Amino acid sequence: MAQKTENLRYEDLPDFLTVKELKEYLRVGWNKAYQIANEIPHYRSGNRRLFPKEKVKEWALKQSRTKIEKRLWAVK
């Protein structure tokens, strides 16, 4: 049975996330999950995409830094 990813800490995530787990972890809808999936390096296993959790973390940190920088620039 798949591990439930809602409200999990990063440390509790499996080493590789499916699109569904990515969607649940980032708390986004299906369309946004597939959009994000195209931005994160991943492996294919048949029809499944598997995302290393380290790459998901890197992507999320990059997104948060970009948003903060935009807000700081707007304040100047």
N, C-alpha and C positions, 0 to 999 in steps of 0.2 A: 504494500500500500504506500502511496506517495506521502511524503512528509508534508504536513500543512505548514505553509510559510507565513500565514498571517500573524502579525505581531511577534515575529521572531527576531532575535538579535542576529547580527551579521555572523557571529561565531556559530550560531545554530543552523545556518543554511548548509545545504549539501554543497560539495565542492563544485558541482556543475548544475546549473539551473536550466530548466526547460522554459519555453516561452510562457507557459502558464504560471510557473513559479516566479519568473521575472515579473509578470503582470501583478501577481499577488504581493510580492515583496515591495515593488515600487508603488503599489496601490494606484494603478492606472487601468484604463479600459483596454479592451482587446486591440482597437485600432492604434492607440498610443504605444502599446506593448510591441506591436509589430514594427512601428516606426522606430522605436528605440532599438529593437533587435537588429535593425540594419546598421546601426551606429556602433554596436559593440562587437568586437572580434569574437567569433564563436566557431565551434566545430559542428560538423554535420554527422549524424548517425542515422542513415536512412532518410526519412522525412523529418526527423527531429533536429532541432538546433539546440546545442548545449553550450551554455555560457559559463566560463570559469567565474566563480564568484569574485575573484580578485579584479577581473576586468569590469564587472558590474560596479564594484566599489570605486574603481578608478573613474568610470564614466560618471557616476553620481557625484563624486567630488569635483570633477571638472565642471559639471553643470552648475553646482552650487557656487563655485568660485566665479564662474562667468556671470551669474546673476548678481552676486555681491559687487563685482567690479562695475557692472552696468549701473547699479544703484549708487555706488560711490561717485562715479563719473557724473551722474545726473545731479548730484548734490553740489558739485564744484561750481 
